[in-house]
Amino acid sequence: DAAMLRRAGWAVHVTAALDGSCEETPPTITDFIRREHRWCQGNLQHGGVVGARGLHWVSRLHLGSGIVQYLVSPMWAMLMLVGLAIPMAQAALGSGQLRLDALAIGRTASGGPDALLWIFVLTMSMLVLPKLLGLVATLADGPTRRGCGGTVRALGGVAIESVLTALIAPVTMYMHSRAVAEVLAGRDSGWNAQRRDD
């Protein structure tokens, strides 16, 4: 909608908070999964819109990032499976018979532990940096900081959210991977009424 409004000449702004917004997070993990499946289908359908004439490059970037948000999960799952398969194949074939640098995925890993460490650092930075920047912005703004219960509660909230996010990440990976597979197989997610609770 925003991309089409922008193409039609309207100004579109992304804002962190709107007073009076009725959009809430689903109250249960089951409802969350249902919503994510619908959103996955919608975002993947944006693939047909990204190339439309007259769209601003920011709109294309926004649509593309929404698509990639869901495609990352199956890629993450495949990377984990390949990462597990390599040592298992080495063990099955005996040492020295399967060289990591003979595999495409192994070309990155053949740089040794330092290359893997840098990949880990880069990945964690991409996951944690937006959260830290949001925390800094919250703490720097007095009314927002007080609205979050003060500095200590805001820090505690970020810590708890980080732990919960890490715990739910494998579930999210699985449900996004499944949703992508179902959408690509032509299965419609539907659009049922959503439950909203405090």
Residue, then its C-alpha position, 0 to 999 in steps of 0.5 A: d500500500a505504501a509503495m503504491l501511495r508513494r508512486a501516486g505522489w503521496a508522502v509516506h512516513v514510517t514512524a516508531a509509535l502512533d498514539g491510538s494504534c490498535e495493532e497488537t501482538p497476537p496473544t499466543i504462539t499459535d496465533f503468532i504462527r497463524r499471523e506469520h503464515r499470512w504475512c509470509q504469503g503476502n510478502l512473497q506475493h510482493g515479488g510480483v510488485v517489486g519490478a512494477r514501473g514507477l516505484h521509488w527505489v526505497s519502496r523496492l528496497h522495502l518490498g525486497s526486505g519483506i520477502v527476504q525476511y521470510l526466505v532467510s529462515p529456509m536458508w538458515a535451516m539449509l546452512m545448519l543441515v549442511g554444517l551438520a552434514i559435513p562433519m558427519a560425512q567426514a566421519a563416515l568416509g574417514s579423515g582426509q577423504l573429504r576435504l572441506d575446501a572441495l565443497a562450495i560451502g567449505r570455501t568460506a569455512s576453509g579460511g579456518p576458525d578466524a573466518l568462522l569467528w568473523i561470520f559469527v560476529l557479523t551475524m550477531s551484530m546484525l541481530v543485536l545492533p538494531k536492538l542496542l540502537g533502539l535501547v540507546a534511542t529509548l534511554a536518550d529520550g526522557p518521556t520514552r524512557r520513563g514510559c518504559g519504566g526507567t533505565v533499569r526496567a528498560l535494560g531488564g526488558v531488553a535482556i528478557e526479550s533477548v533471551l526469549t527471542a533466542l529461545i523462540a528463534p528455532v521455532t520461528m525458523y521452522m514455521h517460516s520455512r514451512a510457510v515458505a514451502e506451503v506458499l510456493a506449493g500454492r497453499d493459501s493461508g487464508w485470512n481468518a479473524q485474529r484474536r487480540d488480547d492484552 
